[in-house]
Amino acid sequence: MKHSKKFNFRYALTLFLVMGITSVSCKRAVEKTTEKIIEKSIGDEAEVAIDDEKVVIKTDEGTFTTDGTVNSWPKEIPRDVPEFKDGTIISVTTQEMDGNKNWVVIFEDVPQTALVKYKEQLENEGFEIKYTTTAGTGGHLAGEKGKRTVMIMVGDGNATVTVGSNQ
């Protein structure tokens, strides 16, 4: 059976559209199923929303948000916490609970000198360094200033900066 080019084009276009719609529908179905699983595991009062690389979980105790599309230092982090500028941000997680707000900022492409540099920046802003540990090419530290805490872990070209603030 011989088909015209017009028929083949229509067939290909229809197939492409069906595959695209199916892919979007499957992705959305997976997101909805995952939302239900998380809601059941936390409790039926939890509200979960998943959209691509962003997850928001709301409960009567607070809100947890993680977003893999955010690539900048959160503006909500108090100004007295120095911005960590060594590396590229790949994810930001925010948690609000019981009057406290916490941020976890994950970086890649972080140089080995980043921990020492950030320690100096924290001290210049009046943070008291509670502990510092270094091993090989990485390490971590924790600092406090009033109602603020900052912890940083650096190693293998990656870093995680955690900021906690009691409101």
N, C-alpha and C positions, 0 to 999 in steps of 0.2 A: 504494500500500500504506500503510495507516494503522497507526501504532504507538502503543501506550499510553504514558502518561507514565512508568510503571514501567519499561518497556523502555528508553526514552530515558535515564532516570536510570542504569540498570545499564550501558548502553552507554557513557555519558559517564564513569561511575566506572571502568569497565574500561579505557577509553582513557587516562584520567588516570593510573591505576596503571601501565599498560604504558609510557607516556611517562616517568614518574618512574623506573621500574626501568631503562629503556633509557638515560636520562640518567645515572644513577648508574653503570651498567655501562660506558657509553662513557667517562665521566670516569675510572673506574678503569683501563680499557684504555689510555687515553692516559697515565695515570701510570705504568703498568707498562712501556709502550713507551719512555717517556722515561727511566725507570730503566735499562732495558737499554742504551739509546743512551749514556747517561752512563757506565755500567759499562764498556762496550766502549771508549769513548774514553779512559778513565782507565787501564783494564787490568782483566782478568778478576778480579783479586783485590779490586776495589772492591765495596763493598756500598752500594747507593743505596736510600733510602726517601723517597718523595714522598707527602705527605698534605696535600691542600688547599694552604695557603700555607707549608708547612714542608718543607724539603729537608734530609736528613741523608746525608752521604757519609762512609763509613768506609773507610780503607785501612790498610795496615800502617804507614804513616807518620803517621797521625793522623786526626782527625775534623773535618769542616766541617759546620756547621749554620747554616741561615738560616731565620728564622721571621717571616713577615709578620703574625702574630697577636699578637706580643709588643708590649706598649705601655708597658713600664716599664724603667727603668735596670737592667741586669743586676746582681744581688746579688753575683755572682762577681768583678766588677771590684774590684780592691784598693781599700780604704777611703781611701788617700791620694790617689786620683784623684778630684777633685771631680766631683760629678754635674752634668751639663749639664742645666739645667732650663728653658731657653728654647725653647719649641716643643712639638710633639707627636711622640712616637716612632711611626714607621710600620713599622720593621723592625729586627731585631737579627740579626747574623751572628756566629757564634763559630767560631774555628778553634783546635784544639789539635794541636801538631805539635812533635816533638823537645824536649819539656820547655817549650815556649813556648805561651802562650795569648794570643790576640788577639780583640778585639771590634770590630765596626763597628756603630755605632748611627746610624740615619738618622732625621732629623727634618724636619717641615714646620711652617709657621706660625712661623718664627723671625724675631724682630725684628732690625733692622740693628745694634743695639747689642750683640748677643750675643757677637761675637768679642772686643771690648774687655773686656767683663764677664768672659768665661771666662778670658782671659789673666790678669787680676788674680787670679782664683780659683786658677789654676795656680801663679802666683808666690807666693801666700799659703800654698800647700801645699809650697813648697820646690822646685818645678819650675824648671829653667833653660830659658828660652825660647831656642831655637836659631835660629829665624828667624820673621819675621812679614812677610806681604805683604798689602797692602790695595789694592784697585782698585775704584773706583765704590762699589757698595753691598755688596761682599763682600770676601773675603780668606781667608787661611789662615795657620796657625802650627803650629809643632812645638815641643814641650817634652820635656825629659828629667829624670829623677830616679832615680838608681841604675839598676835594671834595668827601669825603666818608661819608656815613650814614649807621648806623647799628641799626636795631630795632629787639627786641626779645620779644616774647610773650610766657609765660610758664603757664601751668595749667593742672591739671588732668593727669599728667604723659606724657604730650605732649609739644612740643615746635615748634615754627616757628621762624627762623632767616632770616631776610631780609637784604641784603647788597646792597647798591646802590653806584655806582661809576660814576662820570662824567669824561669822558676821556679828 
